[in-house]
Amino acid sequence: MAKLLKQSVKLALVQLASTADKPHNLSHARKKVLEASRLGAKIVVLPECFNSPYGTKYFPTYAETLLPSPPSESQSPTFHALSNLAKEAQIYLVGGSIPERVGEPDDESAKLYNTSLTFGPDGGLLATHRKVHLFDIDIPGKIKFRESDVLSPGNKITVLDLPEYGKIAIAICYDIRFPELAMIAARKGAFLLLYPGAFNLTTGELHWELQARARAVDNQVYVGLCSPARDMEAEYHAWGHSMVVDPNAAVLEQLDEKEGIVCVDLSGDKIEETRKGIPIYTQRRFDVYPDVSEGGKFEE
Ligand SMILES: NC(=O)CC(=O)C(=O)O
């Protein structure tokens, strides 16, 4: 059987310290992504909302128009910065996420999304993922957050093929809590599930590592979670702790809350070795329960 991951590849997660200054965030992201590529990374990931503060009141101000593709520089400076950076570094760049606007800025019916753009080494846009599950939670005395007050949800699963390596899946933060999405992507052949994400001091402690390891062990694939660095001056305190988990659910590398880069080799053999040892992939009982990977909406 063909290997899911065709050859070893270095993956880097850039846990970026972002500010309220978008041009600064973009140039700082460039510096750190180039640093990651000098470490040998060929797939580099940025955090959720890497070019703005994370909060519903900020999304309309920071939102960029991404369609038509490619948008003009004034419609989306971030699109162009990421595209140029992927080309300059000759990498696959998963551009975390940014607030996206569909419609005119002064149009009340315009929609906003939390959107991730992925570019290839030639600077071309390979994939767009809009956060499917919006982060609406209310834990009394701890944290209340309602993305759905301003954002609309995406409606598809994002799996893309990197010709030299194989398929990867991209989803955003709260999406990780919905195992169906990960399972469908993995059953479609993804060797790596990537989640730019910004858990917080309540849910981070409880669930960040647990969710990463759970999605890895469920699916016997690599999982990468890329958070912003924590800024205690900001309104939202990100958990940090960007990490890569292997197909056996072992944490390969994890940061603390400060800015940094996780850089690890993903092995072409590890997935096969894990699945050979614990062969859940061939032991599923679709005569007892349905195969969720038979469903799912992908890019048309
Ligand atoms: N920020 C998120 O989308 C999700 C999160 O913080 C959590 O699930 O916890």
The ligand as a Tripos MOL2 file, in Angstrom:
@<TRIPOS>MOLECULE
LIG
    9     8     1     0     0
SMALL
NO_CHARGES

@<TRIPOS>ATOM
      1 N1        -10.7460   29.6380   20.4490 N.am      1 LIG1
      2 C1        -11.3800   28.5660   20.0030 C.2       1 LIG1
      3 O1        -11.8710   28.5440   18.8890 O.2       1 LIG1
      4 C2        -11.5420   27.3250   20.7940 C.3       1 LIG1
      5 C3        -11.1780   27.2610   22.2200 C.2       1 LIG1
      6 O2        -10.5610   28.1510   22.8070 O.2       1 LIG1
      7 C4        -11.6190   26.0430   22.9040 C.2       1 LIG1
      8 O3        -12.1810   25.1640   22.2470 O.co2     1 LIG1
      9 O4        -11.4150   25.9380   24.0980 O.co2     1 LIG1
@<TRIPOS>BOND
     1     1     2 1
     2     2     3 2
     3     2     4 1
     4     4     5 1
     5     5     6 2
     6     5     7 1
     7     7     8 2
     8     7     9 1
@<TRIPOS>SUBSTRUCTURE
     1 LIG1         1 GROUP 0 **** ****
